[in-house]
C-alpha cells in the first residue's frame, strides 16, 4: 500500500508540473461545454423534458461530461503502450507489484490532479454561470462518490486492455484510438443514452461503456430511484471485475509473447 500511494503521489506531482497545459485544457473543456449547453437549449426549445431529462439536467450533463474528460482520459491514454515500445516495460516488470496495480497507482495520481485542475473548476464555473442541479441528499452524494470511483476503475481497466494490444503489434495506436472512439458514442458522453432508441440502449447495456460516465451522470442528476441506483452500482462493480479478469489474462499472455519476441 505504501508503494502504491508513493507512485500515486509522484504521478500527481508530475501532473502538477504541467499547470499551463492543465489550464489550457480547462479553458478548452469549459468553452466546448458552453457550446454543448447551447445545443441542449436549442434542442429543448419549448419542451419541458426529453426522455425524463429536464433542460436543467441536460445542461448539467454537459458540464459533468466535459469535467470528466481529463480524469477519465476519454480522448486517449497511451502510457503503457509507450513503455512497451520504448522498452521501459522491462523495468516496470521488475517492480514488486502487478503491472495493472502499478499503472493503476500512476493513473490515480494523474486523475486526482486533473480533478482539481480541470473537473472541479468546470463544475464550479457551471454553477456560477448556468442553472444546474446538484445531489440533494447525503445518500445521493455517497452514491455519486462510489459511482465516481467505480467509473474511474472501469475506465482505467478498459484503457489498460486497449494498451495491451501493444504486446501483439508494432503499432497499436490505431487499435487504441478506435477503442477510445467507441467510448465517445456508447458511454453516453456525447448525449445522455436516454435520448437514443431503445434498441441502441440495449446494445450499450451489454458493454462496459455506460458505466464509465452515463451511470455516474444519471446518479448525479437524480433520474434514478433508490433501487435503480443500487442496481447501477452493482453493474459497475460487475463490469469492473470482468475487465480486470480480462486484463490479467491478456497481460499474462502478452508478457509471455514479449519474452519470446524480445529475447
C-alpha positions as CSV (number, residue, x, y, z in Angstrom):
1,X,0.0,0.0,0.0
2,X,2.8,2.4,0.8
3,X,4.4,1.8,-2.6
4,X,1.0,2.3,-4.3
5,X,0.5,5.6,-2.5
6,X,4.0,6.8,-3.3
7,X,3.5,6.0,-7.0
8,X,0.2,7.9,-7.0
9,X,1.8,10.9,-5.2
10,X,4.6,11.1,-7.7
11,X,2.2,10.9,-10.6
12,X,0.1,13.7,-9.1
13,X,3.2,15.8,-8.7
14,X,4.3,15.1,-12.2
15,X,0.9,16.3,-13.5
16,X,1.1,19.5,-11.4
17,X,4.3,20.5,-13.2
18,X,2.2,20.9,-16.4
19,X,-0.1,23.5,-14.9
20,X,-0.2,25.7,-18.1
21,X,-1.3,22.7,-20.1
22,X,-3.9,21.9,-17.5
23,X,-5.3,25.4,-17.5
24,X,-5.4,25.4,-21.3
25,X,-7.3,22.1,-21.2
26,X,-9.6,23.6,-18.6
27,X,-10.4,26.6,-20.8
28,X,-11.0,24.4,-23.8
29,X,-13.2,22.0,-22.0
30,X,-15.3,24.8,-20.5
31,X,-15.6,26.6,-23.8
32,X,-16.9,23.5,-25.6
33,X,-19.1,22.8,-22.6
34,X,-20.9,26.1,-23.1
35,X,-21.3,25.2,-26.8
36,X,-22.9,21.9,-25.8
37,X,-25.1,23.6,-23.3
38,X,-26.3,26.0,-26.0
39,X,-27.1,23.0,-28.2
40,X,-29.2,21.5,-25.4
41,X,-31.1,24.7,-25.0
42,X,-31.9,24.7,-28.7
43,X,-32.8,21.1,-28.6
44,X,-35.4,21.6,-25.9
45,X,-36.9,24.8,-27.1
46,X,-40.5,24.8,-25.6
47,X,-40.3,21.2,-24.3
48,X,-40.1,20.7,-20.6
49,X,-38.2,17.4,-20.8
50,X,-37.0,14.7,-23.2
51,X,-36.9,11.0,-22.1
52,X,-37.3,12.0,-18.5
53,X,-34.4,14.5,-18.6
54,X,-35.2,18.2,-18.0
55,X,-33.4,21.1,-19.6
56,X,-31.6,21.9,-16.4
57,X,-30.5,18.3,-16.1
58,X,-29.3,18.3,-19.7
59,X,-27.2,21.4,-19.2
60,X,-25.8,19.8,-16.0
61,X,-24.9,16.8,-18.1
62,X,-22.8,18.8,-20.5
63,X,-20.8,20.2,-17.5
64,X,-20.3,16.8,-16.0
65,X,-19.2,15.1,-19.2
66,X,-16.8,17.9,-20.0
67,X,-15.4,17.8,-16.5
68,X,-14.8,14.1,-16.7
69,X,-12.7,14.2,-20.0
70,X,-9.4,14.6,-18.2
71,X,-10.0,12.4,-15.2
72,X,-11.3,9.5,-17.3
73,X,-8.9,10.1,-20.2
74,X,-11.7,9.9,-22.8
75,X,-9.6,11.2,-25.6
76,X,-6.7,8.8,-25.1
77,X,-4.2,7.2,-22.7
78,X,-1.2,5.5,-24.2
79,X,1.4,5.4,-21.4
80,X,1.6,1.7,-21.0
81,X,1.8,1.3,-24.8
82,X,4.6,3.8,-24.9
83,X,6.5,1.9,-22.2
84,X,6.2,-1.3,-24.2
85,X,7.6,0.3,-27.4
86,X,10.4,2.2,-25.6
87,X,11.5,-0.9,-23.6
88,X,10.6,0.7,-20.3
89,X,8.2,-2.1,-19.7
90,X,11.3,-4.2,-18.7
91,X,12.0,-2.0,-15.7
92,X,8.3,-1.9,-14.8
93,X,8.1,-5.7,-14.7
94,X,10.9,-5.7,-12.1
95,X,8.8,-3.7,-9.7
96,X,7.4,-5.7,-6.7
97,X,3.8,-5.3,-7.9
98,X,1.4,-6.4,-10.6
99,X,1.6,-4.2,-13.8
100,X,-2.1,-3.5,-13.5
101,X,-1.7,-2.2,-9.9
102,X,1.4,-0.2,-10.9
103,X,-0.3,1.6,-13.7
104,X,-3.5,2.0,-11.7
105,X,-1.5,3.8,-9.0
106,X,0.0,6.2,-11.5
107,X,-3.3,6.8,-13.1
108,X,-4.9,7.6,-9.8
109,X,-2.4,10.3,-9.1
110,X,-3.0,11.7,-12.6
111,X,-6.8,11.6,-12.2
112,X,-6.8,13.3,-8.8
113,X,-4.6,16.1,-10.2
114,X,-6.8,16.7,-13.2
115,X,-9.9,16.5,-11.0
116,X,-8.7,19.6,-9.0
117,X,-7.2,21.3,-12.1
118,X,-10.0,20.7,-14.5
119,X,-13.1,18.9,-13.3
120,X,-13.8,20.8,-10.1
121,X,-13.2,24.3,-11.7
122,X,-15.6,23.4,-14.6
123,X,-18.3,22.3,-12.2
124,X,-17.9,25.5,-10.1
125,X,-18.0,27.6,-13.2
126,X,-21.2,25.9,-14.4
127,X,-22.7,26.5,-11.0
128,X,-21.8,30.2,-11.3
129,X,-22.8,30.9,-14.9
130,X,-25.6,28.4,-15.6
131,X,-28.7,26.9,-13.9
132,X,-27.6,23.3,-12.9
133,X,-28.8,20.6,-10.5
134,X,-26.7,19.0,-7.7
135,X,-27.4,16.0,-5.5
136,X,-29.8,17.0,-2.7
137,X,-29.1,14.4,-0.1
138,X,-26.2,12.7,1.7
139,X,-27.2,9.3,0.4
140,X,-27.1,10.6,-3.2
141,X,-23.7,12.3,-2.7
142,X,-22.4,9.0,-1.3
143,X,-23.7,7.2,-4.4
144,X,-22.1,9.8,-6.6
145,X,-18.7,9.3,-4.8
146,X,-18.9,5.5,-5.1
147,X,-20.1,5.7,-8.7
148,X,-17.2,8.0,-9.5
149,X,-14.7,5.6,-8.1
150,X,-16.2,2.7,-10.0
151,X,-16.5,4.7,-13.2
152,X,-12.8,5.6,-13.0
153,X,-11.8,2.0,-12.3
154,X,-13.9,0.7,-15.2
155,X,-12.4,3.4,-17.4
156,X,-8.9,2.6,-16.4
157,X,-9.4,-1.2,-16.8
158,X,-10.7,-0.7,-20.3
159,X,-7.8,1.6,-21.2
160,X,-5.4,-0.9,-19.8
161,X,-6.8,-3.6,-22.1
162,X,-6.5,-1.3,-25.1
163,X,-2.9,-0.6,-24.3
164,X,-2.1,-4.3,-24.0
165,X,-2.6,-4.6,-27.8
166,X,1.0,-3.2,-28.0
167,X,2.2,-6.7,-26.9
168,X,1.0,-8.2,-30.2
169,X,1.7,-5.4,-32.8
170,X,4.4,-2.9,-33.5
171,X,1.8,-0.1,-33.7
172,X,-1.3,-0.5,-31.6
173,X,-2.2,3.2,-31.8
174,X,-4.9,2.6,-34.4
175,X,-6.5,-0.1,-32.2
176,X,-6.5,2.1,-29.2
177,X,-7.9,5.1,-31.0
178,X,-10.7,3.0,-32.3
179,X,-11.4,1.8,-28.8
180,X,-11.5,5.3,-27.4
181,X,-13.8,6.4,-30.2
182,X,-16.3,3.7,-29.2
183,X,-16.4,5.2,-25.7
184,X,-17.5,8.6,-27.1
185,X,-20.7,7.1,-28.6
186,X,-21.5,4.1,-26.4
187,X,-20.8,5.6,-22.9
188,X,-23.2,8.5,-23.0
189,X,-20.5,11.1,-23.4
190,X,-21.9,12.8,-26.5
191,X,-25.5,12.7,-25.3
192,X,-27.4,11.0,-22.5
193,X,-28.2,7.4,-23.5
194,X,-31.8,8.1,-22.7
195,X,-32.1,10.2,-25.8
196,X,-31.4,7.2,-28.1
197,X,-33.7,4.5,-29.3
198,X,-34.4,1.5,-27.0
199,X,-32.6,-0.9,-29.3
200,X,-29.4,1.2,-29.1
201,X,-29.7,1.5,-25.3
202,X,-29.9,-2.3,-25.1
203,X,-26.8,-2.7,-27.1
204,X,-24.9,-0.3,-24.9
205,X,-26.1,-2.1,-21.8
206,X,-24.3,-5.2,-23.0
207,X,-21.0,-3.3,-22.8
208,X,-19.0,-1.6,-20.0
209,X,-19.1,1.8,-21.7
210,X,-22.2,3.2,-20.0
211,X,-20.6,2.6,-16.6
212,X,-17.7,4.9,-17.4
213,X,-20.0,8.0,-17.5
214,X,-23.7,7.5,-18.1
215,X,-24.3,5.6,-14.9
216,X,-22.5,8.3,-12.9
217,X,-24.3,11.1,-14.6
218,X,-27.7,9.6,-14.0
219,X,-27.0,9.1,-10.3
220,X,-25.8,12.7,-10.1
221,X,-28.8,14.1,-11.9
222,X,-31.2,12.2,-9.7
223,X,-33.0,10.5,-12.6
224,X,-32.6,7.1,-10.9
225,X,-34.5,5.9,-7.9
226,X,-33.0,4.2,-4.8
227,X,-33.2,0.6,-6.1
228,X,-32.1,1.7,-9.6
229,X,-29.0,3.4,-8.0
230,X,-28.1,0.2,-6.2
231,X,-28.6,-1.9,-9.4
232,X,-26.4,0.5,-11.4
233,X,-23.6,0.5,-8.8
234,X,-23.7,-3.3,-8.7
235,X,-23.5,-3.4,-12.5
236,X,-20.5,-1.1,-12.4
237,X,-18.8,-3.4,-9.9
238,X,-19.5,-6.5,-12.1
239,X,-18.1,-4.9,-15.2
240,X,-15.0,-3.8,-13.2
241,X,-14.4,-7.4,-12.2
242,X,-14.9,-8.7,-15.7
243,X,-12.5,-6.1,-17.2
244,X,-9.9,-6.8,-14.5
245,X,-10.0,-10.5,-15.2
246,X,-9.8,-10.0,-19.0
247,X,-6.9,-7.6,-18.4
248,X,-5.0,-10.0,-16.2
249,X,-5.5,-12.9,-18.7
250,X,-4.2,-10.7,-21.6
251,X,-1.4,-9.4,-19.5
252,X,-0.1,-12.9,-18.8
253,X,-0.4,-13.9,-22.5
254,X,1.3,-10.6,-23.5
255,X,4.2,-11.0,-21.2
256,X,4.9,-14.5,-22.5
257,X,4.9,-13.2,-26.0
258,X,7.1,-10.3,-25.0
259,X,9.7,-12.6,-23.6
260,X,9.6,-14.8,-26.7
261,X,9.8,-12.0,-29.2
262,X,12.0,-9.7,-27.2
263,X,14.5,-12.3,-26.1
